């Protein structure tokens, strides 16, 4: 009799444990999903002398996050941009380029004061040089430079994109610190520059979409396929915000030293690294420091004229900021690699200095707005051998207004030294308009 009682008690305990486990699992998975996101669109156009219509380029993006449950987060970020839509076929058959910037799923777990985040991703994730990682894990406001802002997504300019197919693990530590490790396979042309629209005549050669107004994303043939490993450390404290990452690119080769085909060969490791540091606060006077190396080659190939480190692969942005009651100032010294600067509106050349002045306390329709100007002196190459004829002076008045639940950005860029008459004034003027809205 006692044995039967013990047996029934054991079965009851098992049923109770199973019921509890099933209930917790169902409640966790069936939690109401929560969605948040951002969408935006932009126009860039440049008047053409003696032409009725300007060159007009468009771009748009959508970034969304779905908290499927308390522990599972799904993110997606896509963008598209077009060639000149006022070309030979106005508003018809314009080549468009689609980019899958990020698709990821993250599992978060907790153990005492530590938080764990395990992710699988396709596309980009938390690129080096962007403040996206800090915003996601510490909830701080954006602190990137105004001159590196872009209408093409949520990340802004980046030193090195962690891009490809892979996984990451992030550990949130006490005292507002975090560390992470990333492992991903990268192919330069993977999920980038996918033509979304083609002309009707397949035999017609498509014009090169790289223009002074809206260049395409640059693809590189070097190191086309590679395995990448990155380590990261970040922290957010009252006086300083820091994000540092470094890693190695292991290029894949398909032939050995005898030019015979092999399945896979890795003979070198290239270093890439980057740091973003803000001393102070986004709302007060502060100092922004960003630096990094896109590629440092330990064993350069002399036949391909490779260098251990090229100046064009060095990223530097030093920007002290001063905020008074109604006005703000920023002074920037930068060397931004061409593949990064070509995607930016305010930076036309990789090496230069910039002075920004802007209002800090203007209300329009009861909402904060900002007006200002960027004055930039730059040269077309990353070199220390600068001559007067290389100098480029640009002035860009801009405005930012909160309208209809979103933010409207408008700017006019003028290359002052290139102006000699009215036609050259038109030729050296560009306009950008963008609108972003929180979903």
C-alpha positions in Angstrom: 0.0 0.0 0.0 2.8 2.4 0.9 4.6 1.5 -2.3 1.5 2.4 -4.4 1.2 5.7 -2.5 4.8 6.6 -3.2 4.4 5.6 -6.8 1.3 7.8 -7.2 3.1 10.7 -5.4 6.0 10.4 -7.8 3.7 10.4 -10.8 1.8 13.4 -9.5 5.1 15.3 -9.0 6.1 14.5 -12.6 2.7 15.7 -13.9 2.9 18.8 -11.8 6.4 19.6 -13.1 5.4 18.9 -16.7 2.3 21.1 -16.4 4.3 23.9 -14.9 7.0 23.7 -17.6 4.4 23.6 -20.4 2.5 26.5 -18.9 5.6 28.7 -18.6 6.6 27.8 -22.2 3.2 28.5 -23.7 2.9 31.8 -21.8 6.4 32.8 -23.0 5.9 32.0 -26.6 2.3 33.2 -26.8 3.1 36.6 -25.4 1.7 39.4 -27.6 4.5 40.5 -30.0 5.6 44.1 -29.8 6.6 45.9 -33.0 8.8 49.0 -33.3 10.6 50.4 -36.3 11.5 53.3 -38.6 11.0 54.1 -42.2 12.4 56.8 -44.4 12.8 58.2 -47.9 15.0 60.7 -49.6 15.6 62.7 -52.8 18.9 64.0 -54.1 18.9 66.1 -57.2 21.4 68.3 -59.1 20.4 70.9 -61.6 21.9 70.5 -65.1 23.0 73.7 -67.0 20.9 74.3 -70.1 18.6 71.4 -69.3 14.9 71.5 -68.4 15.0 68.6 -65.9 17.6 68.0 -63.1 19.1 64.6 -62.3 17.0 63.1 -59.6 17.8 60.1 -57.4 15.7 58.5 -54.8 16.2 56.1 -51.9 14.1 54.5 -49.2 14.5 52.2 -46.2 12.5 50.2 -43.7 13.9 48.9 -40.4 11.7 46.9 -38.0 12.0 45.0 -34.8 9.5 42.5 -33.5 9.7 41.3 -29.9 8.2 37.9 -30.6 8.4 36.9 -26.9 10.2 38.0 -23.8 13.3 36.2 -25.0 13.2 36.3 -28.8 13.7 39.4 -31.0 13.4 39.5 -34.8 14.9 42.4 -36.8 14.8 43.3 -40.5 16.3 46.3 -42.3 16.0 46.7 -46.1 16.8 49.6 -48.4 16.5 50.5 -52.0 17.8 53.4 -54.2 17.5 54.3 -57.8 19.4 55.7 -60.7 18.4 59.0 -62.2 14.6 58.7 -62.6 14.4 61.7 -64.9 16.8 60.2 -67.5 16.0 59.0 -71.0 12.8 57.3 -69.9 11.2 59.6 -67.4 9.8 57.7 -64.4 9.9 54.4 -66.4 12.3 51.4 -66.4 14.8 53.1 -64.0 17.4 50.8 -62.6 16.9 50.3 -58.8 19.2 48.6 -56.4 18.0 46.6 -53.4 20.1 45.9 -50.3 19.1 43.5 -47.5 20.9 45.4 -44.7 20.0 43.1 -41.9 17.8 40.1 -41.0 18.5 38.7 -37.6 16.9 36.7 -34.8 18.2 37.1 -31.3 17.6 35.0 -28.2 18.2 36.8 -24.9 18.6 35.1 -21.5 19.4 36.2 -18.0 21.6 34.7 -15.3 21.8 36.9 -12.2 23.0 40.3 -13.2 24.3 39.0 -16.5 22.3 39.2 -19.8 23.1 36.9 -22.7 22.3 37.6 -26.4 22.8 34.9 -29.0 22.0 36.0 -32.6 22.0 34.6 -36.1 22.1 37.1 -38.9 22.2 37.8 -42.6 23.4 41.1 -43.9 24.9 43.6 -41.5 24.9 43.6 -37.7 26.1 46.3 -35.3 28.7 47.7 -37.7 32.0 49.1 -36.2 31.9 52.9 -36.1 28.1 53.2 -35.8 26.4 53.9 -32.5 23.8 51.3 -33.2 25.2 48.7 -30.8 25.3 51.2 -27.9 21.8 52.4 -28.6 20.4 48.9 -28.7 22.1 47.6 -25.5 22.3 50.7 -23.4 19.4 52.8 -24.7 21.5 55.9 -25.1 20.6 58.6 -27.7 22.4 58.8 -31.1 25.7 60.7 -30.9 27.1 60.4 -34.4 28.5 63.4 -36.3 26.1 65.6 -38.3 28.4 65.5 -41.3 28.2 61.7 -41.5 24.4 61.4 -41.3 22.7 59.6 -44.2 19.1 59.0 -45.4 19.8 55.4 -46.2 19.1 53.6 -43.0 19.5 53.6 -39.2 23.3 53.0 -38.9 24.8 56.1 -40.5 28.5 56.1 -41.5 30.5 53.0 -40.4 34.2 52.2 -40.2 33.8 48.5 -41.0 30.5 46.7 -41.7 30.1 43.4 -40.0 28.4 41.9 -43.0 27.6 38.4 -44.3 26.0 35.3 -42.8 26.9 34.4 -39.3 26.3 34.5 -35.6 27.2 36.6 -32.6 27.2 36.3 -28.8 26.9 39.4 -26.6 27.3 39.4 -22.8 25.9 42.3 -20.9 28.1 42.9 -17.8 27.5 44.9 -14.6 28.3 48.6 -14.6 26.9 49.3 -18.0 29.5 47.2 -19.9 29.1 44.6 -22.7 31.4 42.3 -24.7 30.7 40.3 -27.8 32.2 37.9 -30.3 31.1 37.7 -34.0 31.8 34.9 -36.5 30.5 35.4 -40.1 31.2 34.4 -43.7 31.3 37.3 -46.1 31.1 37.7 -49.9 31.5 41.2 -51.1 28.6 41.1 -53.6 26.4 39.0 -51.3 22.9 40.6 -50.8 24.1 43.9 -52.2 23.4 45.8 -55.4 20.7 43.5 -56.6 19.0 45.1 -59.6 15.3 45.4 -58.8 14.3 47.0 -62.1 16.0 46.4 -65.5 15.4 48.2 -68.8 13.0 46.5 -71.2 15.8 46.1 -73.8 18.2 43.6 -72.2 20.8 44.3 -74.9 20.9 47.9 -74.0 23.9 48.7 -71.9 23.0 50.2 -68.5 24.7 53.4 -67.6 27.1 53.3 -64.7 25.0 54.5 -61.8 28.0 56.0 -60.0 27.4 59.8 -60.2 28.5 62.8 -58.1 25.1 63.0 -56.6 24.1 59.5 -55.6 26.9 56.9 -56.1 26.2 53.2 -55.9 27.7 51.1 -53.1 31.2 50.3 -54.1 32.0 46.6 -54.4 35.5 45.2 -54.1 37.0 42.3 -56.0 39.8 41.8 -53.6 39.1 39.4 -50.7 35.8 38.5 -52.4 35.1 35.6 -50.0 36.3 35.5 -46.5 35.7 34.3 -42.9 35.6 37.0 -40.3 36.1 36.9 -36.5 35.5 40.0 -34.4 35.7 40.8 -30.7 33.9 43.8 -29.1 33.9 45.7 -25.9 31.5 48.6 -25.1 30.4 50.7 -22.1 28.2 53.7 -21.4 28.9 55.8 -18.3 27.9 59.4 -17.4 31.2 61.0 -18.6 32.2 58.7 -21.4 30.7 56.3 -24.0 33.0 53.7 -25.6 32.6 51.1 -28.3 35.7 49.2 -29.5 35.9 46.3 -31.9 38.7 44.4 -33.7 38.9 41.3 -35.8 40.5 39.4 -38.6 39.4 38.8 -42.2 40.6 35.4 -43.5 40.3 35.6 -47.3 39.5 32.4 -49.2 41.7 31.4 -52.1 40.8 28.8 -54.8 44.4 28.2 -56.2 47.6 27.3 -54.5 51.1 28.7 -55.1 51.4 26.5 -58.2 48.2 28.0 -59.7 46.4 24.6 -59.2 42.8 24.7 -58.1 42.0 23.7 -54.5 38.7 23.5 -52.6 39.7 26.1 -50.0 42.9 27.8 -49.0 43.6 30.5 -46.3 47.1 31.9 -46.4 46.7 35.2 -44.6 44.8 37.2 -42.0 44.0 40.9 -42.5 43.2 43.1 -39.4 40.3 45.5 -39.2 39.5 47.6 -36.1 37.5 50.6 -35.0 36.7 52.7 -32.0 34.0 55.3 -31.2 34.3 57.3 -28.1 32.2 60.2 -26.8 33.5 62.2 -23.9 30.7 64.2 -22.4 27.0 64.0 -23.4 25.0 64.4 -26.6 23.2 67.3 -25.0 26.2 69.3 -23.7 29.7 70.2 -25.0 31.6 67.1 -25.8 34.3 65.4 -27.8 33.7 62.7 -30.4 36.6 60.6 -31.4 36.4 57.8 -34.0 39.2 55.9 -35.6 39.8 52.7 -37.3 41.5 50.6 -40.0 39.5 49.1 -42.8 42.3 46.8 -43.6 45.8 46.1 -42.4 47.6 43.5 -44.5 50.4 41.6 -42.7 51.7 39.9 -45.8 50.9 42.2 -48.8 51.0 40.9 -52.3 53.6 43.0 -54.1 52.4 41.8 -57.5 49.0 43.4 -56.8 50.7 46.5 -55.4 49.3 45.9 -51.9 50.6 47.8 -48.9 50.7 46.9 -45.3 48.6 49.9 -44.6 47.3 52.5 -47.0 46.2 56.0 -45.9 42.9 55.5 -47.7 42.1 52.6 -45.4 42.5 54.7 -42.3 39.3 56.2 -40.7 39.7 59.3 -38.4 37.1 61.7 -37.2 37.9 64.1 -34.3 35.1 66.5 -33.5 34.9 68.8 -30.4 31.4 70.2 -29.9 30.4 73.3 -28.0 26.8 74.0 -27.0 25.6 77.4 -25.7 22.1 78.5 -24.8 20.8 79.0 -28.3 23.6 77.9 -30.6 26.0 75.0 -31.1 29.4 74.7 -32.8 31.3 71.6 -34.0 34.8 71.5 -35.5 35.7 68.3 -37.4 39.0 66.9 -38.7 38.5 63.8 -40.7 40.0 61.2 -43.1 37.2 59.0 -44.3 37.9 56.2 -46.8 36.4 56.7 -50.3 34.1 53.7 -50.0 32.5 55.4 -46.9 32.6 59.1 -48.0 31.0 58.3 -51.4 27.8 57.4 -49.6 27.6 60.7 -47.7 26.0 64.0 -48.8 28.1 66.4 -46.7 31.4 64.8 -47.4 32.5 64.8 -51.1 36.2 64.2 -50.5 37.9 61.8 -48.1 40.3 64.2 -46.3 39.2 67.6 -44.9 38.1 69.9 -42.1 34.6 71.1 -41.3 33.0 73.8 -39.2 29.4 73.4 -38.3 27.2 76.0 -36.7 23.5 75.4 -35.8 20.7 76.6 -33.7 19.9 74.6 -30.6 16.6 76.0 -29.3 14.1 76.9 -32.1 10.4 75.9 -31.9 8.2 75.6 -35.0 4.6 74.6 -34.5 5.5 73.8 -30.9 8.2 71.3 -31.9 11.9 71.6 -31.8 13.7 72.4 -35.1 17.2 73.1 -36.1 18.9 75.3 -38.7 22.6 75.6 -39.5 25.3 75.3 -42.0 28.4 73.1 -42.7 31.5 74.7 -44.1 34.0 72.1 -45.4 37.5 72.4 -46.8 38.7 69.2 -48.4 41.0 67.5 -50.9 40.1 64.6 -53.3 42.8 62.2 -52.0 44.0 61.0 -48.7 47.5 62.4 -48.8 49.8 64.7 -46.9 51.1 66.3 -50.1 48.4 68.9 -50.6 48.6 71.7 -53.2 46.3 74.8 -53.5 44.7 73.5 -56.7 43.5 70.4 -54.8 41.4 72.4 -52.3 37.6 72.1 -52.4 35.4 74.5 -50.4 31.8 73.6 -49.8 29.0 75.4 -48.0 25.9 73.5 -47.0 23.0 75.2 -45.3 20.6 72.7 -43.7 17.3 72.5 -41.8 15.8 69.8 -39.6 12.1 70.0 -38.6 9.7 67.7 -36.8 6.6 67.4 -39.0 3.7 64.9 -38.8 5.3 62.6 -36.3 8.6 62.4 -38.3 11.7 64.3 -39.0 12.3 66.3 -42.2 15.9 67.0 -43.3 16.8 69.4 -46.1 20.1 70.7 -47.3 21.8 72.5 -50.2 25.4 71.8 -51.0 27.4 74.3 -53.0 31.0 73.9 -54.2 32.1 77.5 -53.9 35.5 77.3 -55.6 34.0 75.7 -58.7 31.7 78.7 -59.4 32.7 81.1 -62.2 29.3 81.9 -63.8 25.7 81.0 -63.5 26.0 77.7 -65.3 28.9 76.6 -63.1 26.8 77.7 -60.1 24.1 75.3 -61.1 26.6 72.6 -61.9 28.2 72.8 -58.5 24.9 72.8 -56.5 23.2 69.8 -55.0 20.0 69.4 -53.0 19.0 66.7 -50.6 15.6 66.2 -48.9 14.8 63.3 -46.6 12.0 62.2 -44.2 12.2 59.6 -41.4 9.4 58.5 -39.2 9.3 56.3 -36.1 6.8 53.5 -36.5 
